[in-house]
Amino acid sequence: MNFLQDKKIPVTILTGYLGAGKTTLLNRILTEKHSQRVAVIVNEYGEVGIDNQLVVNSDEEILEMNNGCICCTVRGDLIRILRTLVFSMEEGHVKFDRVVIETTGLADPAPVAQTFFMDDLLSEKFQVDSIVTVIDSKHITRHLDVHDEAQEQIAFADVIILNKTDLVSEDELAVLVGRITNMNPAAKRLYSKNCKINLADILGIHTFDVSRKLEIDPHFLEEHHHHHHDDKVSSIAFREERPLDMNKVDQWMSYLVQEKGEDLLRYKGILHIKGLEKRVVFQGIHMLFSGFPDREWKENESKMSELVFIGKDLNKEELERQFKNCIAN
Ligand SMILES: Nc1nc2c(ncn2[C@@H]2O[C@H](COP(=O)(O)OP(=O)(O)OP(=O)(O)O)[C@@H](O)[C@H]2O)c(=O)[nH]1
């Protein structure tokens, strides 16, 4: 046994296509009882961070990285954040036993894992424990057909969680399992609803193996990263302090689901609705949409609506006009 190796801080890379259930799993990691302190790094694609507002309140260290994809433009930020974590820990300001990184749904996990091999300090202090890929069992098939990122996330996984099993039939699930096993026979497979899994199956499992990753991507340890996002996929965010009219929002969302659902990969937000003391959270993935009152606004919090749309061929002017139309009189 290599004792030095064992002292390294384990890192779990949480990946999965847009809306698969990564934040749901992260919340589970943060709320379930285990004796470990977790430092969390959340990366979002859009310029407005919604996930950080949906991550449960906890004492853990939660660091946000917005406005770019962790595997591309903000990889330098990831290195800086991890280095700062190490220094803060060594000076006794923070304590943590492991790191969990939630990547954007559009991230290729390989360069994120690569970061821990290319930077001297990080490779000395951290060890990638595993890449955990969450799958939306209902939508993944259509994503796999057109989005390279969805394929890379599966190919590179050590553990694959087939989530949202409540939304598919047994036959559909069996076909999906066949396809995924073909893509990555070595990964451990778990099945879940709302990411209810045994955390011991994904944390501290030491399954990340560089030699296997090199078989999948022989350039894994090379500096240059070639990930190109699909130019047609973009993200649009809106912020508005004036309260919104619930009925108008309802109508708008119904229209979007019907008319644009196919192109809307992910839409989510927090709404400030006229006459409601609680903030309203909405979540959408293609034609599946839900909106519900969440907690009351806190006193020190400015009431504000924040929405993010990620999709193909989004028309910003049109969406903005429709959004502004929802502002209450
Ligand atoms: N029906 C169903 N819904 C689920 C399940 N797991 C998560 N969801 C819902 O799916 C939506 C997306 O879940 P998130 O955890 O935000 O997904 P994510 O991967 O973090 O999404 P992005 O970070 O935006 O890519 C939310 O509305 C969840 O409540 C499940 O097993 N079944």
The ligand as an SDF file (V2000), in Angstrom:
LIG
                    3D

 32 34  0  0  0  0  0  0  0  0999 V2000
  -39.2280   12.2190  -12.6390 N   0  0  0  0  0  0  0  0  0  0  0  0
  -37.9890   12.3620  -12.1640 C   0  0  0  0  0  0  0  0  0  0  0  0
  -37.4550   13.5960  -12.0750 N   0  0  0  0  0  0  0  0  0  0  0  0
  -36.1950   13.7170  -11.5780 C   0  0  0  0  0  0  0  0  0  0  0  0
  -35.4500   12.5870  -11.1410 C   0  0  0  0  0  0  0  0  0  0  0  0
  -34.2330   13.0190  -10.7040 N   0  0  0  0  0  0  0  0  0  0  0  0
  -34.2260   14.3610  -10.8620 C   0  0  0  0  0  0  0  0  0  0  0  0
  -35.4060   14.7960  -11.3920 N   0  0  0  0  0  0  0  0  0  0  0  0
  -35.8090   16.1750  -11.7400 C   0  0  0  0  0  0  0  0  0  0  0  0
  -35.1090   16.5510  -12.9400 O   0  0  0  0  0  0  0  0  0  0  0  0
  -34.8560   17.9550  -12.9330 C   0  0  0  0  0  0  0  0  0  0  0  0
  -33.3790   18.1990  -13.1820 C   0  0  0  0  0  0  0  0  0  0  0  0
  -32.6500   17.7050  -12.0590 O   0  0  0  0  0  0  0  0  0  0  0  0
  -31.2600   18.3490  -11.6260 P   0  0  0  0  0  0  0  0  0  0  0  0
  -30.7720   17.5940  -10.4370 O   0  0  0  0  0  0  0  0  0  0  0  0
  -31.3850   19.8320  -11.5080 O   0  0  0  0  0  0  0  0  0  0  0  0
  -30.4050   18.0140  -12.9070 O   0  0  0  0  0  0  0  0  0  0  0  0
  -28.9360   18.5440  -13.2890 P   0  0  0  0  0  0  0  0  0  0  0  0
  -28.2450   17.4410  -13.9630 O   0  0  0  0  0  0  0  0  0  0  0  0
  -28.2770   19.1450  -12.0940 O   0  0  0  0  0  0  0  0  0  0  0  0
  -29.3080   19.6950  -14.3050 O   0  0  0  0  0  0  0  0  0  0  0  0
  -28.2890   20.7680  -14.9670 P   0  0  0  0  0  0  0  0  0  0  0  0
  -27.2360   21.0920  -13.9470 O   0  0  0  0  0  0  0  0  0  0  0  0
  -29.1620   21.9220  -15.2910 O   0  0  0  0  0  0  0  0  0  0  0  0
  -27.7200   20.1490  -16.1690 O   0  0  0  0  0  0  0  0  0  0  0  0
  -35.3410   18.4680  -11.5950 C   0  0  0  0  0  0  0  0  0  0  0  0
  -36.6390   18.9920  -11.7790 O   0  0  0  0  0  0  0  0  0  0  0  0
  -35.3760   17.2210  -10.7240 C   0  0  0  0  0  0  0  0  0  0  0  0
  -36.3030   17.3090   -9.6740 O   0  0  0  0  0  0  0  0  0  0  0  0
  -36.0560   11.2820  -11.2250 C   0  0  0  0  0  0  0  0  0  0  0  0
  -35.4780   10.2340  -10.9110 O   0  0  0  0  0  0  0  0  0  0  0  0
  -37.3090   11.2380  -11.7590 N   0  0  0  0  0  0  0  0  0  0  0  0
  1  2  1  0
  2  3  2  0
  2 32  1  0
  3  4  1  0
  4  5  2  0
  4  8  1  0
  5  6  1  0
  5 30  1  0
  6  7  2  0
  7  8  1  0
  8  9  1  0
  9 10  1  0
  9 28  1  0
 10 11  1  0
 11 12  1  0
 11 26  1  0
 12 13  1  0
 13 14  1  0
 14 15  2  0
 14 16  1  0
 14 17  1  0
 17 18  1  0
 18 19  2  0
 18 20  1  0
 18 21  1  0
 21 22  1  0
 22 23  2  0
 22 24  1  0
 22 25  1  0
 26 27  1  0
 26 28  1  0
 28 29  1  0
 30 31  2  0
 30 32  1  0
M  END
$$$$
